[in-house]
Amino acid sequence: MEPSIYSAYIPDAKLMAKGAWDLRVFITDMEIDRVITVTGDVSIGKVMLLLVQDLGTRDWSDHDLWWPEENKWLNRSRSTLDQYGVTAAAHIWFTPKHKIIRVQLPDLQYITVSVDMSSTVLRAVMDLCSSLGIRHGEELSFCRRLHPQALKNNTVISSDLPPVVQLNNQHLNSRSGDTLPRLQQSRSMNSLDRDRSLGAATPPTNGYHINYHTPSPHGTLSRHSQTGSHGGEKYAPFYAQNPYTTPLYAAPEKGTVNIVDGTGATEESLDVNLARSPQSPAPEAVETLLRPRSRLEKARMNAGWLDSARSLYEQGIREGDTILLRFKFFTFYDLNPKFDVKRINQIYEQARWMIMTEELDCTEDEMMLFAALQLQVQHQSQVPQTPTQTAEDDIDAALNELQTTLEGAATPAFYNDIMQVPVLSDYLQFLKPKRSFLTMRGFKPYYVVLRDTTMSLYRDEHDTQSEPSMEVNLRGCEVAPDVMLTNGKYGIKLQVPMADGMHEMWLRCANDAQYAKWMAAFRLASRGKTMADNSYQYEVQNIHGQLQLQHTPQRLDIGPMDSNINPDVYVAPRFIKKNKSAKLGGRIMEAHDKVKNLSLMDAKLQLIRTWQGLPDYAMHYFVVIFASSRKEELLAITPNRMIRMDINGRTLKAWPFKRMPDWQVNWYKKVVTVELDNEVLEFWPVGADAKNVHEFIGGYICLGNRADDKSTPFDEAEFQKLTGGWKA
């Protein structure tokens, strides 16, 4: 049975003589239409006042006007109807701003929250993180759940349409409340696009009985209400009880985000442990995980991010929908184990699942270390953790930090002479691969000298006074590890930018100590820093420590504890297929011997550090077409540069953000224009919105410029300025 709709007419004799017209407004709380007489110069605030003056004394402060046909909020109270373009043909809604949605956290737990659907996504995320006790919410964002089929084709998500998709005339069903974006096929010249047909959108089915006319406790209609005459939208129930949704956390201080329980009622004493996540998430959550098989599919995953400058409602998110909360920008500012217990756990969980789904590639030795750290976290989660710092320790640490700040960090002895330029030199194996040959020549020994950011190669150490065989500046180069401990291989791959593109160079070290020194020096040189930087010794120790954790002696015996380990829980499927479970269990325990003394927090931080050392860490891929080539390529955006790649992932050229004085977006052509020192780049994304690419560039630049003073608040206006784009 459909809900009753009542209409009320409010005439205004004074306005009728001024060429006034009737504006029809639907009040969702009462499910009635009201017709008010207005003129074009009436303000939005006046319209709301006319609506509520005869509706009783209830609190209407959480309500705003929504224009369904134009998909936008009319929330500037001083603006007039003419300024918004509202005419007599419009049908406006008067509805609450706060609505209930489900959010999947990075650790795959679900919470139900009441969020302000009229505020920007950036503000909604920061308010939610504040309520959950997660610092620096600007590093996270909301994204839609994509279906695995979306990774097979270049698809464009229309943010203005309900987030439901049908592919190949088969419903992509989900459980209650899951958000599946509507996908539209984009132009593509890629032969890898195997399927190009997309059907019309249909509502999801879930197997739960739904009363389509159950009113929301927030006074708003449900998504799939059968009443379709109010702006053309159809609505689902405000909330369908789901067995996998945990009635979650209530913060003591609530801003615009409230945490609610499964029935939609606000709770004050709910409890969820965001600092210790369950080892096995709900089956529903596991189904949402995507497993990309190539860089092309990784690029298509980025189409799901929501626009941080627009509201959830404007991007098709409705009450009862499920969206994902993820870390978007991998620049973790002021990560402090004392204050960031929940934040570190959520970073750990996102890193863990990125490794388990093979979103990031790693070697087998690294996978065993990741598995051992996960096992140690699981063990430590079952025992109480003792505080590691007392009040006296905090005071001593603060005094030491103040002393270091005033006196400067200690530097190695050979750097004490300010007239001496730091130099690293040693014999290394060198190879410059040539792609024109099917078989490449082997490595040759060279005496390599690194001074400042310049690498010079000599045939012998006695030839350093003569001209080098090769000399390259490593500023802006790409540095990637090529290590396989089981074979004693300690390699470094460099991709150096030159006038004719990126040149690849390979080096091999004799042992782990030599590798740690050179790898640290190359990483600093790529960022324009020298070994005189205070972070050099820390980088060397960190790299050497990572290698020591991965290097484990061969165990010939397999204990009973090894056989009880289920490798499927800790190891990515690719390694499961290559090895037997018994062998993997033994190798996991070998690696665990190295980390078994780590505390819960130390084990999580060690996994995060190892994750950050992977070659593809913090590389966000997009499929783009450059104006100069007219073929599909990959664009990787990192925290400090853009990298142009071919479709197979080979680096063609890189541009650091420091060389970008300006970038902008032509919204009509969806073309991103980047101005560099000596060239102008133009490209348009395929399979993602241009705003998405623009936001990653501006976001990383903004977050990279955060003040050293940790007490300085985040500049939200600056973020919006750098990510908003220029409308041509």
Phi and psi in degrees as a GROMACS rama.xvg file:
@    title "Ramachandran Plot"
@    xaxis  label "Phi"
@    yaxis  label "Psi"
@TYPE xy
-80.1353  148.334  GLU-2
-67.1914  149.769  PRO-3
-75.5328  138.324  SER-4
-117.445  121.466  ILE-5
-110.245  149.408  TYR-6
-119.204  144.665  SER-7
-130.278  136.642  ALA-8
-114.119  128.345  TYR-9
-117.452  98.4133  ILE-10
-77.1916  153.263  PRO-11
-136.359  104.92  ASP-12
-63.5839  -36.3919  ALA-13
-66.4301  -37.4785  LYS-14
-75.4358  -27.9839  LEU-15
-61.3242  -26.592  MET-16
-84.6386  -3.88675  ALA-17
-109.535  26.3157  LYS-18
69.0288  35.4845  GLY-19
-75.8872  166.443  ALA-20
-141.556  164.839  TRP-21
-92.7441  133.583  ASP-22
-113.546  124.493  LEU-23
-95.0055  125.84  ARG-24
-126.332  130.952  VAL-25
-99.201  121.863  PHE-26
-95.3428  109.157  ILE-27
-69.8051  -31.5685  THR-28
-60.6875  -41.6373  ASP-29
-101.775  -6.7301  MET-30
54.415  48.2142  GLU-31
-131.128  155.054  ILE-32
-97.3101  138.243  ASP-33
-123.465  141.577  ARG-34
-115.442  118.934  VAL-35
-117.989  149.049  ILE-36
-94.351  123.541  THR-37
-138.667  168.631  VAL-38
-120.336  169.234  THR-39
-66.4196  -20.7558  GLY-40
-93.2648  8.99516  ASP-41
-76.4611  134.571  VAL-42
-78.2204  161.609  SER-43
-63.1454  -40.0802  ILE-44
-60.957  -37.8141  GLY-45
-66.7715  -37.8022  LYS-46
-61.3545  -45.8076  VAL-47
-65.5417  -35.7771  MET-48
-64.659  -42.1698  LEU-49
-62.8858  -32.66  LEU-50
-69.9926  -41.342  LEU-51
-97.386  -5.15958  VAL-52
-65.4633  -25.9227  GLN-53
-113.258  17.5226  ASP-54
-104.675  13.4166  LEU-55
100.739  -177.612  GLY-56
-101.048  13.9155  THR-57
-65.5237  163.567  ARG-58
-81.3493  117.69  ASP-59
-108.25  15.4726  TRP-60
-66.9126  -21.2151  SER-61
-90.6305  9.41196  ASP-62
-103.61  149.684  HIS-63
-144.913  168.975  ASP-64
-91.2554  134.02  LEU-65
-122.742  132.706  TRP-66
-108.722  97.2228  TRP-67
-61.2616  -40.9641  PRO-68
-63.1212  -35.601  GLU-69
-96.4442  -4.1038  GLU-70
55.4266  52.6713  ASN-71
-154.539  155.679  LYS-72
-86.1034  142.867  TRP-73
-104.838  74.9158  LEU-74
-113.401  10.9379  ASN-75
-95.6657  100.595  ARG-76
-63.6345  -25.6233  SER-77
-88.4322  -13.4139  ARG-78
-73.7376  150.639  SER-79
-95.1761  168.522  THR-80
-63.2492  -37.0517  LEU-81
-63.842  -39.5493  ASP-82
-65.3724  -32.0279  GLN-83
-83.9943  -14.2385  TYR-84
82.3635  21.7074  GLY-85
-79.6503  131.102  VAL-86
-124.077  -178.541  THR-87
-66.2326  -20.4382  ALA-88
-77.8803  -12.3939  ALA-89
-76.0409  149.518  ALA-90
-124.629  108.201  HIS-91
-98.2773  149.603  ILE-92
-108.629  143.13  TRP-93
-111.993  105.836  PHE-94
-140.678  155.147  THR-95
-64.9326  146.772  PRO-96
-79.563  -35.0813  LYS-97
-85.9914  127.633  HIS-98
-139.23  158.502  LYS-99
-90.9682  131.024  ILE-100
-135.269  164.179  ILE-101
-101.116  139.411  ARG-102
-125.585  127.764  VAL-103
-93.8269  120.528  GLN-104
-77.7865  168.109  LEU-105
-57.8514  -26.4265  PRO-106
-88.0914  11.7669  ASP-107
73.5822  9.20872  LEU-108
-79.3379  153.389  GLN-109
-107.886  139.949  TYR-110
-131.263  153.634  ILE-111
-108.888  128.998  THR-112
-133.643  154.561  VAL-113
-106.028  113.055  SER-114
-118.482  158.679  VAL-115
-79.0452  106.517  ASP-116
-76.2426  -6.1161  MET-117
-99.0992  -13.1727  SER-118
-83.7888  164.453  SER-119
-67.0115  158.532  THR-120
-60.7747  -39.0975  VAL-121
-58.8168  -47.2107  LEU-122
-67.0485  -40.5405  ARG-123
-62.7258  -41.3149  ALA-124
-67.3821  -43.6271  VAL-125
-65.3695  -37.2851  MET-126
-66.891  -40.6898  ASP-127
-64.1579  -45.6412  LEU-128
-63.1186  -37.6849  CYS-129
-62.807  -40.7361  SER-130
-67.0537  -32.7607  SER-131
-84.9507  -9.75199  LEU-132
82.8387  27.9125  GLY-133
-106.866  116.298  ILE-134
-74.4311  156.719  ARG-135
56.038  60.5673  HIS-136
-67.1995  -11.2058  GLY-137
-66.0617  -15.5679  GLU-138
-81.1974  -10.1735  GLU-139
-110.462  166.994  LEU-140
-160.411  168.94  SER-141
-89.9939  145.389  PHE-142
-141.387  158.802  CYS-143
-82.1538  155.217  ARG-144
-79.9422  123.275  ARG-145
-99.1295  146.149  LEU-146
-83.5531  146.261  HIS-147
-52.1782  -29.2467  PRO-148
-64.4382  -26.0682  GLN-149
-66.5005  -20.1954  ALA-150
-80.0622  -11.8782  LEU-151
-86.0848  -15.833  LYS-152
-135.388  155.641  ASN-153
-75.8982  110.337  ASN-154
-126.205  148.689  THR-155
-110.47  129.872  VAL-156
-90.8804  124.15  ILE-157
-85.9115  111.892  SER-158
-75.8311  -7.55033  SER-159
-94.8149  0.0890556  ASP-160
-116.725  157.882  LEU-161
-56.9133  139.19  PRO-162
-82.8721  66.4351  PRO-163
-132.724  141.686  VAL-164
-133.49  147.357  VAL-165
-129.772  124.289  GLN-166
-117.67  137.667  LEU-167
53.9438  35.3844  ASN-168
60.314  21.0825  ASN-169
-120.403  133.728  GLN-170
-69.3805  133.708  HIS-171
-91.979  83.5815  LEU-172
-76.2737  154.083  ASN-173
-143.053  170.664  SER-174
-73.7947  177.771  ARG-175
-55.9192  128.891  SER-176
84.8583  -5.54253  GLY-177
-67.738  138.906  ASP-178
-96.4044  117.869  THR-179
-117.374  120.961  LEU-180
-72.7958  147.747  PRO-181
-73.2824  129.82  ARG-182
-111.798  143.944  LEU-183
-128.358  133.547  GLN-184
-68.0766  131.126  GLN-185
-98.2323  166.461  SER-186
-65.114  139.713  ARG-187
-155.194  137.108  SER-188
-107.941  15.9988  MET-189
-89.3161  126.645  ASN-190
-71.5347  -12.8113  SER-191
-76.1721  -10.9943  LEU-192
-73.6049  96.408  ASP-193
-81.3462  -25.7371  ARG-194
-133.759  128.88  ASP-195
-120.547  8.5303  ARG-196
-102.175  131.612  SER-197
-130.874  133.73  LEU-198
-92.1564  -171.403  GLY-199
-80.1328  159.871  ALA-200
-75.6838  142.75  ALA-201
-136.661  152.255  THR-202
-66.4102  149.668  PRO-203
-74.2423  152.171  PRO-204
-114.077  151.047  THR-205
-141.385  -6.41651  ASN-206
85.2478  -2.47184  GLY-207
-97.8511  143.595  TYR-208
-73.5667  128.385  HIS-209
-123.856  128.643  ILE-210
-90.9698  107.752  ASN-211
-70.3381  -7.79585  TYR-212
-116.059  16.4913  HIS-213
-72.251  119.127  THR-214
-70.9948  150.135  PRO-215
-77.3917  145.006  SER-216
-65.5216  -13.4591  PRO-217
-95.2392  9.81187  HIS-218
72.2964  36.7696  GLY-219
-131.634  156.004  THR-220
-71.505  160.51  LEU-221
-86.5972  160.799  SER-222
-61.4143  -49.9601  ARG-223
-102.005  35.9663  HIS-224
-59.0804  140.137  SER-225
-70.7606  -10.226  GLN-226
-77.8976  105.776  THR-227
-109.481  14.0895  GLY-228
-91.4162  0.98006  SER-229
-108.307  77.8421  HIS-230
90.074  2.59887  GLY-231
82.1678  1.32823  GLY-232
-92.1804  150.462  GLU-233
-119.015  144.65  LYS-234
-125.488  150.843  TYR-235
-95.3444  165.13  ALA-236
-57.2072  149.162  PRO-237
-60.1909  -30.4013  PHE-238
-163.064  129.485  TYR-239
-111.737  124.243  ALA-240
-59.5283  129.899  GLN-241
-121.69  132.21  ASN-242
-66.2998  -16.3839  PRO-243
-97.8781  -1.41927  TYR-244
-87.9279  123.58  THR-245
-86.4858  129.744  THR-246
-65.8104  113.477  PRO-247
-109.221  -167.515  LEU-248
-57.5808  136.148  TYR-249
-117.918  121.105  ALA-250
-79.2179  145.868  ALA-251
-65.6793  -29.2159  PRO-252
-117.67  119.401  GLU-253
-111.297  134.972  LYS-254
-100.374  -112.318  GLY-255
-94.5606  3.33125  THR-256
-119.826  127.841  VAL-257
-119.308  139.176  ASN-258
-91.3657  133.46  ILE-259
-126.097  166.129  VAL-260
-91.9708  -175.413  ASP-261
-67.5476  -15.5549  GLY-262
-94.8816  -1.70756  THR-263
93.9042  -2.74612  GLY-264
-93.1585  139.172  ALA-265
-69.6739  134.966  THR-266
-114.304  148.783  GLU-267
-107.101  -13.5529  GLU-268
-130.5  28.7195  SER-269
-76.1752  155.005  LEU-270
-137.662  130.493  ASP-271
-143.577  141.924  VAL-272
-94.7346  95.1532  ASN-273
-78.1975  -11.1518  LEU-274
-89.2483  -19.3276  ALA-275
-135.776  104.851  ARG-276
-89.0035  154.087  SER-277
-65.4156  142.66  PRO-278
-65.7856  -37.4284  GLN-279
-113.739  108.123  SER-280
-71.9602  172.841  PRO-281
-64.3183  147.28  ALA-282
-55.4547  -35.657  PRO-283
-60.582  -39.7997  GLU-284
-68.8159  -38.2684  ALA-285
-62.7672  -34.3468  VAL-286
-65.7303  -21.9048  GLU-287
-80.9851  -12.4178  THR-288
-72.1729  133.472  LEU-289
-98.8471  144.139  LEU-290
-124.271  82.3783  ARG-291
-67.2752  144.349  PRO-292
-106.297  -6.29505  ARG-293
-153.865  169.532  SER-294
-64.3169  -29.6175  ARG-295
-63.6612  -42.6765  LEU-296
-71.6632  -32.8841  GLU-297
-62.8066  -36.8635  LYS-298
-65.2662  -39.3868  ALA-299
-69.9266  -20.522  ARG-300
-65.1092  -28.7083  MET-301
-74.2612  -3.2883  ASN-302
-71.689  -13.6503  ALA-303
-84.8591  -9.03903  GLY-304
-68.4035  138.629  TRP-305
-82.5661  153.684  LEU-306
-71.9187  120.565  ASP-307
-71.2511  -16.7213  SER-308
-93.0262  -5.12349  ALA-309
-114.962  163.459  ARG-310
-82.2751  164.658  SER-311
-63.3111  -41.2346  LEU-312
-64.6296  -38.2195  TYR-313
-69.6575  -14.9267  GLU-314
-108.374  21.4159  GLN-315
85.7175  4.99671  GLY-316
-84.613  126.147  ILE-317
-120.286  170.425  ARG-318
-61.4754  133.586  GLU-319
91.8754  -9.29379  GLY-320
-72.9539  160.793  ASP-321
-112.783  129.98  THR-322
-128.019  162.351  ILE-323
-103.251  137.382  LEU-324
-105.377  120.68  LEU-325
-138.182  155.848  ARG-326
-71.66  122.76  PHE-327
-99.8023  -41.5534  LYS-328
-108.616  118.666  PHE-329
-88.508  52.4717  PHE-330
-122.913  88.1197  THR-331
-83.1282  105.188  PHE-332
-85.5764  129.325  TYR-333
52.6152  54.7057  ASP-334
-78.208  108.364  LEU-335
-122.016  117.781  ASN-336
-59.4799  -22.9161  PRO-337
-75.281  -36.6897  LYS-338
-107.618  -12.3305  PHE-339
-118.743  42.7277  ASP-340
-62.2518  -46.3571  VAL-341
-69.6355  -42.9637  LYS-342
-62.4794  -43.8823  ARG-343
-63.9436  -39.7376  ILE-344
-64.0346  -40.6909  ASN-345
-68.6903  -36.4104  GLN-346
-64.4806  -43.9125  ILE-347
-58.1249  -44.7709  TYR-348
-66.9909  -40.6376  GLU-349
-65.6789  -41.1795  GLN-350
-62.1821  -42.5713  ALA-351
-60.0291  -45.5107  ARG-352
-75.6578  -27.3662  TRP-353
-64.9399  -34.5142  MET-354
-75.1041  -43.0384  ILE-355
-67.4122  -32.3261  MET-356
-89.6842  3.24559  THR-357
62.7874  28.8558  GLU-358
-68.1808  -27.8282  GLU-359
-118.403  131.515  LEU-360
-82.5756  146.393  ASP-361
-148.247  163.923  CYS-362
-79.9612  170.937  THR-363
-66.5543  -38.2989  GLU-364
-63.2957  -42.1127  ASP-365
-65.2054  -37.3264  GLU-366
-64.0572  -38.098  MET-367
-65.6233  -37.9411  MET-368
-65.9188  -42.9378  LEU-369
-59.7757  -42.6966  PHE-370
-63.6391  -41.4581  ALA-371
-64.8536  -39.7002  ALA-372
-67.8437  -38.2176  LEU-373
-62.9195  -41.2092  GLN-374
-62.9587  -41.5701  LEU-375
-66.0149  -39.1892  GLN-376
-61.8545  -41.4098  VAL-377
-63.7748  -42.9003  GLN-378
-64.3534  -45.6913  HIS-379
-69.8174  -24.2619  GLN-380
-69.1095  -18.382  SER-381
-93.3905  -1.88314  GLN-382
-123.198  148.88  VAL-383
-67.1834  141.362  PRO-384
-98.1856  132.306  GLN-385
-89.3654  143.846  THR-386
-59.8238  137.484  PRO-387
-95.6446  -10.6881  THR-388
-134.943  135.697  GLN-389
-98.3278  176.93  THR-390
-62.1543  -38.0082  ALA-391
-65.0899  -38.8313  GLU-392
-63.0686  -38.6825  ASP-393
-62.9353  -40.9386  ASP-394
-65.7788  -44.0473  ILE-395
-62.3177  -41.2791  ASP-396
-64.311  -39.4802  ALA-397
-65.8943  -39.766  ALA-398
-66.1532  -40.4806  LEU-399
-64.6253  -39.7014  ASN-400
-65.3082  -39.522  GLU-401
-65.2523  -40.5866  LEU-402
-64.8183  -42.0009  GLN-403
-63.3156  -39.1813  THR-404
-64.5291  -41.1014  THR-405
-76.1334  -39.4179  LEU-406
-95.365  -19.8638  GLU-407
90.1796  150.77  GLY-408
-69.7232  151.868  ALA-409
-68.1663  141.33  ALA-410
-117.613  155.322  THR-411
-57.4018  157.147  PRO-412
-61.6809  -37.9245  ALA-413
-77.6053  2.01637  PHE-414
-102.53  -4.27948  TYR-415
-65.4218  -28.0073  ASN-416
-80.4509  111.537  ASP-417
-69.4199  -14.6752  ILE-418
-85.3853  -8.43897  MET-419
-95.2215  129.252  GLN-420
-87.6225  125.616  VAL-421
-59.0516  130.542  PRO-422
-132.518  135.589  VAL-423
-120.128  125.943  LEU-424
-142.55  143.914  SER-425
-177.055  168.08  ASP-426
-82.7995  126.477  TYR-427
-130.727  156.13  LEU-428
-84.2068  132.349  GLN-429
-128.407  143.593  PHE-430
-150.609  132.219  LEU-431
-110.772  99.5909  LYS-432
-65.9075  142.084  PRO-433
-115.078  123.764  LYS-434
-77.846  -8.50842  ARG-435
-80.2969  -10.9297  SER-436
-110.219  140.744  PHE-437
-72.1643  -34.5498  LEU-438
-116.091  128.903  THR-439
-96.926  150.028  MET-440
-67.4805  157.31  ARG-441
-76.0109  174.716  GLY-442
-69.694  148.863  PHE-443
-125.345  144.582  LYS-444
-75.5052  134.808  PRO-445
-134.714  152.244  TYR-446
-91.7766  110.467  TYR-447
-101.967  131.533  VAL-448
-122.172  126.831  VAL-449
-114.269  112.038  LEU-450
-123.007  124.291  ARG-451
56.8563  -117.783  ASP-452
-113.708  17.4047  THR-453
-108.274  129.36  THR-454
-106.02  127.487  MET-455
-120.653  140.177  SER-456
-115.413  132.543  LEU-457
-127.286  153.402  TYR-458
-68.5123  -32.5024  ARG-459
-149.664  156.259  ASP-460
-66.6008  -19.326  GLU-461
-80.9266  -6.19259  HIS-462
-97.1663  10.8003  ASP-463
-67.2033  -17.5862  THR-464
-85.4097  -10.6855  GLN-465
-99.9485  -176.255  SER-466
-68.5332  135.22  GLU-467
-72.4586  155.968  PRO-468
-67.1899  -29.9284  SER-469
-156.439  144.417  MET-470
-144.118  125.646  GLU-471
-136.79  147.703  VAL-472
-94.1173  125.654  ASN-473
-91.1927  2.39653  LEU-474
-62.5781  124.79  ARG-475
84.2026  6.42681  GLY-476
-79.3469  165.439  CYS-477
-99.9244  130.127  GLU-478
-118.233  125.64  VAL-479
-135.249  138.02  ALA-480
-75.6065  150.773  PRO-481
-138.139  72.3214  ASP-482
-115.823  136.099  VAL-483
-141.119  98.911  MET-484
-65.6821  -32.6765  LEU-485
-63.7938  -26.1065  THR-486
-103.842  5.15548  ASN-487
65.8959  32.8694  GLY-488
-102.114  120.59  LYS-489
-123.636  83.1006  TYR-490
-107.298  155.895  GLY-491
-132.638  129.142  ILE-492
-109.536  125.298  LYS-493
-112.597  140.329  LEU-494
-124.57  106.367  GLN-495
-100.404  126.708  VAL-496
-73.7482  129.266  PRO-497
-133.24  178.695  MET-498
-60.9361  -34.8978  ALA-499
-98.1348  16.1709  ASP-500
121.864  -163.406  GLY-501
-90.6343  131.135  MET-502
-108.499  130.638  HIS-503
-94.6782  136.27  GLU-504
-138.591  137.037  MET-505
-117.557  138.372  TRP-506
-131.165  148.94  LEU-507
-129.964  137.655  ARG-508
-103.26  163.807  CYS-509
-82.8582  -32.7151  ALA-510
-151.279  178.193  ASN-511
-70.0582  -33.6097  ASP-512
-65.5444  -44.0738  ALA-513
-65.383  -40.4655  GLN-514
-61.1921  -43.4894  TYR-515
-61.8314  -41.5824  ALA-516
-64.6879  -46.4271  LYS-517
-74.1586  -38.3748  TRP-518
-62.8328  -43.4142  MET-519
-63.4237  -41.6198  ALA-520
-65.8142  -40.6572  ALA-521
-65.9789  -39.7076  PHE-522
-63.5488  -41.8116  ARG-523
-66.5253  -41.1599  LEU-524
-63.0187  -36.0052  ALA-525
-64.3346  -26.5618  SER-526
-95.1762  8.47073  ARG-527
81.0026  16.141  GLY-528
-108.331  159.249  LYS-529
-110.75  176.868  THR-530
-70.834  -8.20501  MET-531
-74.0018  -11.8224  ALA-532
-66.8513  141.798  ASP-533
-62.6183  -22.271  ASN-534
-80.1807  -5.93694  SER-535
-63.1353  -51.4407  TYR-536
-62.8053  -38.4214  GLN-537
-63.2896  -39.9354  TYR-538
-64.5129  -42.2619  GLU-539
-61.2511  -47.7377  VAL-540
-63.9295  -38.1935  GLN-541
-65.8088  -45.1895  ASN-542
-64.8516  -44.0688  ILE-543
-64.4981  -38.8652  HIS-544
-64.6732  -37.6542  GLY-545
-62.4493  -42.2611  GLN-546
-66.0896  -38.5782  LEU-547
-64.4489  -36.0533  GLN-548
-68.4662  -33.9441  LEU-549
-79.5336  -25.6788  GLN-550
-85.5618  109.907  HIS-551
-126.383  143.978  THR-552
-68.304  150.756  PRO-553
-72.3629  125.086  GLN-554
-97.8602  129.055  ARG-555
-90.4603  -20.3383  LEU-556
-104.061  146.834  ASP-557
-119.795  111.929  ILE-558
-76.086  172.146  GLY-559
-64.2956  -29.3393  PRO-560
-67.0064  -33.8732  MET-561
-62.4513  -41.616  ASP-562
-69.3862  -19.2706  SER-563
-84.6264  -8.63668  ASN-564
-78.7422  130.77  ILE-565
-96.6977  102.359  ASN-566
-59.5312  -25.103  PRO-567
-60.1193  -25.0104  ASP-568
-79.0773  -26.4091  VAL-569
-116.422  -14.5439  TYR-570
-121.044  140.539  VAL-571
-65.4103  149.67  ALA-572
-56.34  -32.0943  PRO-573
-59.8629  -37.5336  ARG-574
-82.2648  -25.6928  PHE-575
-63.6307  -39.9116  ILE-576
-68.1177  -30.0891  LYS-577
-83.6942  -21.4837  LYS-578
-131.003  156.47  ASN-579
-79.4028  152.621  LYS-580
-61.107  -39.6949  SER-581
-63.8757  -41.2146  ALA-582
-65.5323  -41.616  LYS-583
-65.5062  -38.2809  LEU-584
-60.5226  -41.3454  GLY-585
-65.4469  -41.0111  GLY-586
-68.2936  -35.566  ARG-587
-63.649  -41.4014  ILE-588
-69.4558  -32.1186  MET-589
-60.2884  -47.3914  GLU-590
-68.0341  -33.042  ALA-591
-66.8572  -27.8551  HIS-592
-57.5993  -29.1392  ASP-593
-80.2943  -22.4742  LYS-594
-119.09  7.88181  VAL-595
-68.7848  -15.5305  LYS-596
-95.2729  1.14847  ASN-597
-75.9629  142.865  LEU-598
-74.6067  174.836  SER-599
-59.9865  -47.9015  LEU-600
-66.6462  -42.0559  MET-601
-64.1879  -37.6175  ASP-602
-65.7217  -41.1679  ALA-603
-65.1456  -43.9687  LYS-604
-65.727  -35.165  LEU-605
-66.8757  -38.9345  GLN-606
-65.6132  -39.1305  LEU-607
-63.522  -43.4202  ILE-608
-64.1023  -40.9289  ARG-609
-65.6238  -39.9461  THR-610
-60.5943  -41.5776  TRP-611
-68.7604  -18.3755  GLN-612
-87.842  -1.7054  GLY-613
-71.4902  148.848  LEU-614
-58.872  -37.9151  PRO-615
-94.7564  12.1584  ASP-616
-62.5302  136.603  TYR-617
57.872  34.2877  ALA-618
-111.223  113.647  MET-619
-104.366  115.35  HIS-620
-94.1491  147.648  TYR-621
-140.301  143.092  PHE-622
-86.0794  121.447  VAL-623
-134.781  165.108  VAL-624
-124.008  117.689  ILE-625
-81.3525  142.831  PHE-626
-62.0906  -26.1894  ALA-627
-81.5322  -16.2586  SER-628
-118.881  -31.6874  SER-629
61.4403  29.7625  ARG-630
-136.572  158.078  LYS-631
-71.1837  132.277  GLU-632
-137.982  178.314  GLU-633
-108.682  141.024  LEU-634
-120.693  120.642  LEU-635
-104.213  128.591  ALA-636
-109.8  124.869  ILE-637
-115.528  175.985  THR-638
-61.9098  -16.2214  PRO-639
-135.697  4.38012  ASN-640
-163.628  168.877  ARG-641
-112.265  142.279  MET-642
-127.633  127.265  ILE-643
-94.3583  129.579  ARG-644
-130.713  157.212  MET-645
-78.616  175.94  ASP-646
-65.5397  -17.6199  ILE-647
-93.488  -0.365514  ASN-648
96.7287  5.438  GLY-649
-78.9518  129.268  ARG-650
-70.0303  130.353  THR-651
-104.331  -40.8901  LEU-652
-164.834  154.817  LYS-653
-133.817  145.461  ALA-654
-131.242  114.83  TRP-655
-69.8135  150.325  PRO-656
-62.1028  -24.7186  PHE-657
-65.1583  -19.8494  LYS-658
-92.0099  7.15863  ARG-659
-109.369  92.3112  MET-660
-71.9169  -22.5684  PRO-661
-159.482  148.02  ASP-662
-151.267  151.205  TRP-663
-155.859  170.697  GLN-664
-128.958  130.483  VAL-665
-89.817  104.068  ASN-666
-69.2089  -23.1077  TRP-667
-77.524  -40.4939  TYR-668
-93.6472  -7.51707  LYS-669
57.544  41.3605  LYS-670
-109.977  130.926  VAL-671
-96.2685  127.384  VAL-672
-114.869  125.495  THR-673
-119.385  121.773  VAL-674
-95.6422  123.781  GLU-675
-110.662  -176.36  LEU-676
-59.9004  -44.0149  ASP-677
-130.248  14.0966  ASN-678
-158.023  163.598  GLU-679
-124.203  126.465  VAL-680
-102.735  137.742  LEU-681
-131.127  129.153  GLU-682
-153.014  156.811  PHE-683
-127.599  135.429  TRP-684
-70.3723  148.259  PRO-685
-118.735  113.419  VAL-686
97.3454  1.24755  GLY-687
-150.81  153.858  ALA-688
-73.0899  147.821  ASP-689
-61.2533  -31.4  ALA-690
-62.5477  -32.3127  LYS-691
-63.2657  -47.1013  ASN-692
-63.7538  -45.5588  VAL-693
-59.8343  -37.3912  HIS-694
-69.7756  -36.1243  GLU-695
-65.1893  -41.6708  PHE-696
-64.396  -54.5335  ILE-697
-65.9702  -35.4152  GLY-698
-64.4165  -44.8455  GLY-699
-67.4574  -36.3943  TYR-700
-65.2303  -42.998  ILE-701
-65.3137  -48.172  CYS-702
-69.3946  -27.2164  LEU-703
-73.1687  -15.9135  GLY-704
-102.593  15.2593  ASN-705
-63.4517  146.011  ARG-706
-67.1403  150.33  ALA-707
-67.1832  -26.5411  ASP-708
-72.3742  111.461  ASP-709
-66.0673  -19.0517  LYS-710
-83.12  -7.44781  SER-711
-70.8366  125.443  THR-712
-69.73  156.224  PRO-713
-67.7691  134.17  PHE-714
-87.8526  92.0507  ASP-715
-65.9639  -36.6222  GLU-716
-65.0684  -39.3395  ALA-717
-65.6903  -38.6784  GLU-718
-61.4164  -46.8501  PHE-719
-64.9  -33.8779  GLN-720
-66.656  -42.0244  LYS-721
-78.065  -24.2555  LEU-722
-103.968  -6.17126  THR-723
-75.0007  -28.5546  GLY-724
82.0289  168.753  GLY-725
-113.571  123.469  TRP-726
-87.1447  112.13  LYS-727
